[in-house]
């Protein structure tokens, strides 16, 4: 149960940070979001792996780094924690984050941004946190956090920058309850999961082995 609680806590603080930064209009929001993810990965990586993202958990499962019995509980607790983060963030900041692609953004552009940066994130997690070749390293949290930060800076203004089905679900539900959005939820579920699945395939093609 400890690893599931850890996944919920990490997802909670990730989405709480996103919600507060976006509602209050912080210009350096990607830095805060990436930093919080890095902190949470260091906090819980030794317990649960520090996924906080169903797409990452799917990649870990497909690569052999996560058992099948853990996959669904990981996803459920990630979504619960993320949703609580969005709802509490909404209460604190007095608003919501109706995550959606930028106005007039072609659908293909939004799909590509969510797919590619989720792929980059999941592949980074697999290589720095699960591979035999990097076992015991001390940089994995920074690598993961910086990947999200870079993706948010580069693509957040195009797709909304979720790169995480739990984030997409949580922000969409928070916006729905506030009557301000939620129509794009499927984009933020299906596309990141596809990116995570491809990352698992590429991880194997790179010749990696999962750490013992």
N, C-alpha and C positions, 0 to 999 in steps of 0.2 A: 504493500500500500504506500510505502514511503516514496517510491519512484513516481507513482501516479500523482500524489500530492505535490511533489516537486514539479512535475510537468504543469500542474494547474497554477502553482505559484509563479513560475516563470512566465507563462502565458498571460497571467493576470497583470503583472507589472509591465510587460511589454505593451499590452493594449492600453493600460492606464496611461502610460507615458505617451503613446500615440494620441490618445483622446485629448489629454490635457494640452499637449503641444499644438495640435491642430485647432482646437476650439479657441485657444488663447492667441493663435496667430504667431507662434514662435518661428522666426525666420531660419533658425538653425535646427529645426525639428529633426532632420535626418541624423544629425550628430548625437542628439539626445537619445533618439530611438536606437541607433546602433550601439551607443554606449550602454544603455540599459540592457540590451540583449547580451552584450559581452559580459556584463556583470552577472546577469542571471545564468549564463552558461558556466561561468566560473563557480557560481553558487551551487548549481545542481548537476554539473557535468559528471561528477564522480558517483552520483546517486542514480540518475535516470538517463544520462547521456546528454541532457540539456537540449532536447529537440524543440519543444514549445511550438511545434508546427506539424500538422498532419502530413504535409508533403515531405518533410524531412523524415518523419517516422516511416512513411511508406518507402522512401528510398533506403532507409536502414533495414527495413524488413526484407526488401527485394535483394539487398546485397548480403544478407545473412547476419547483419549486426543487431537485429531485433527479432525476438521470437514472435511467432504468429499469435501466441496467446496474449502478448502484450500490445499488439498493434491497435486493436479496437479500444481497449481501456486508455491507452495513451491518447488517442484521438478524442475520446469523450472527455477526459479530464482537461485536455488542452482547450477544447471548445468551452467547457464550463468556466475555467479560469479566465479565458479571454473575454467571455460574455460578461462576467462579473466586473472585469476591468473596464469594459466599455460603459456599463450601466453606472458604476460608481464614478467614473470620469465624467459622465453626463451630469450627474448630480452635483459634483464638485464645481464644474465649470459652467453649468447652466446652459447646456446645449447638446449637440450630438455631431457625429461625423458621418454624413451620408456619402460613404465612399463610392466613387464612380469615376469613370474615365473623364478627362477634361472635356469641356464642351467642344463640339466639332471634331473630336479626335476620331479617326477611322477605327472601326472595331478591330481590324487586323493589327493596327499599331498597339492598341491596348493589350490584345492577346499576346503579341510578341514580347512586349515588355514584361508582362507577368510570367510568361513561360521561360524566357531567357534568364531573368534574374533569379527566379526560383530554382532553375537548373543550376545556376552558378552557386547559389546558397547551399543547395543540397549536396552538390559535388564537393564543395569546400568542407562541409560538415563531415562527409564520409572520409575524405582524405586526411583531415587534421584530427578527427576525434574517434575514428573507428579503424583506420588502417594500421596494419602491423608495422609499416615503415615509419610511422610517426608516433608510435606508442610511447606514452609517458611524457609527451612534450608539454611545455608550459605556455604555448602561444595560441592554443586552439580557440579560446574565447575571443581573443582579439581578432583573429582571422574571420570568425563567424560574424562578429559584430560589425567589422569593417565592410564585409560583403553587403550586409543589409544597408548600412549607411550609404555606400556608394550607389547601390541600386535605388535607394530612395531619392538621393540627389539627382541621379541621371534620369530615372523614369517615373518618379512619383508624380510629376506634373503632367504626365501623359496618361498613365493607367490608374493612378491612385496609389500605386506602390504598396500593395498588400504582401505579395510573395508568400502568402501563408493563408490556407483556408480558414484557420481559426480566427485570424484577424478579420478576414472578409465576412465571415458569419457574424462575429461579435459586433463589428461596427454597423453592419447592415441591420441586425436585430435592434441595436440601440437606436438607430435612425428610424426604423419602423415604429418603434414604441413612441418615438417623439414626433411621428408623422412627417418625417423629412426625407425619406428615401428607402433604399433597400432593394431596388429593382435589379441591381447588378450582382446579386449574391452568387449566382451560378458561375459567373465569370471567375470570381475569386475562389471558387471551390475547384472546379474542373481543370482549369488551366494550370494552376500551381501543382496539382496532383500529377498532371502529365509531365511537368518539368521535373518533379521528384523522381518519377519512374525512369525518365531518360537518364538522370544522373546516376541511378543505380546501374544501368547498363554500361554507361561510359566508365564508371568506377571499375567495373570488371574488365572492360576492354583495356584499361590502363595497366592491367596486370596486378592490381592490388589484391591483398589478402586481408581479411578482417582479423584484427588483433585478438589474441587468445584471452 
